[in-house]
């Protein structure tokens, strides 16, 4: 009894996947093998190894870097909810459709244009140095507060655009159907549009929060002794760049799993749509 066309296609697709995995594995092994062999042959490799990959310095400084990274996590944890809420509020302002709410729409446009148009580090400098320069009393002159505010204002502009794209992805027919049932605009947004929009933009927002986790290190330029500043202290004391490598390892240990999970959510979302 012959195989059905469906079985033949499944066998062909299985063979193609196996072939693709084999080619990818071989090419990856060859590339990394070549790097492993060729890089140590470079004339300055021993100096680079001593300056950036000193195992003894890495072991000695790693625990302190890890403790300093807890401050990065703390700043991230109090910034992330504020960014999500402010970003959603700005997105709702930009989606305002009533003529009476047109000033809010203008505010949302101006806000996103300004804070997406200025580099993050410049916002950190302007707020982190400018506001404490007003002579405020403690704790209101703290670089933790104003550095965090700089990150919140900047990232909420990007998150607002992501939320807005999710809101606009909900088909107008669903709004019309909800309004035909007598729901006011606020209930249409709350019960029909936002639940779908937020679910659709979760992967994109996760990638933004991965970027936020890295950009927390920018606050080191205005005072907080977090992981990047601590690595800089060790670099100056030891005249060696290995602490920066240790800081990079800690960042990668946190961001790579989150990034892979975000990619998984995007792939699952694409499969559901198709």
C-alpha positions, 0 to 999 in steps of 0.5 A: 500500500503506497504512502499518501501525499501527506505522509510523503510531504511530512517525511520530506519536511522532516528530512529538510529540517534534519539537513538544516540542523546538520548544516547549521551545526557543522558551520557553527563548529567550523566558525568557532573552531577557526576563531579558537585556533586563529585568535591566539595566533595574533601578535598581541594576543598575550597582552590582550589576554592579560588585560581582559581575561585575567582569571585571577582578577576575575575570580577576586572581583566577581563577587563584588560586581555581583553585589553591585549588580543588585543595585541595577536590579533594584533600579530596574524593578522600580522603573519597569512598572512606572514605565509600563503605566506611563507608556500606556497612559501616553498611548491612550493619549495618542489614541484619543478620538474625541475633539475635546481630548485633542490637547492630550493627543498633541501632548502624546505626540510631542512627548514621544517625539522629544524623548525618542529623539534625544539619546538616553545618556543625554536625558540622564545627564540633563535630569541627573545633574540639572534637577539636583543643581536646584539645591534640593534637600536630601533625599530629593537631590539623590542621583538614584531618583533623578537618574531613574526618572530619566530612564522612566521618561525615555523608555515610556516614550518607546513603550507608548509607541509599542502599546499604540501599535497594539491598539491600532492592530485591533480591527475597527469592526470590533470597536464598532461592534462594541459600540453597537451594544451601547458600550461607551468609549471608555468601556470599549477601550477597557474591555475590548481593545486593551486586553487584545492590544496588551497581549499582542505587544508583550514580546516587544515590550519584553525586548524593551525591558531587556534594553532597560536592564542594560541601560540602567548602567548609564546611571553610573555616570551621575553617581550610583555605584552600580556594576559598571561604576564598580567595574570602573573602580576596579579597572583603575585600582588594578590597571586591568580591564578584566572587571569589565568582562566580569560585568559583561558576563553578569549582564549576559547571564540575565539578558540572554534567557529573557531575550530567548523567552521573548523570541519564543513568545514572538514565534508562538504568536506568529504560529497562532496568527498563521 
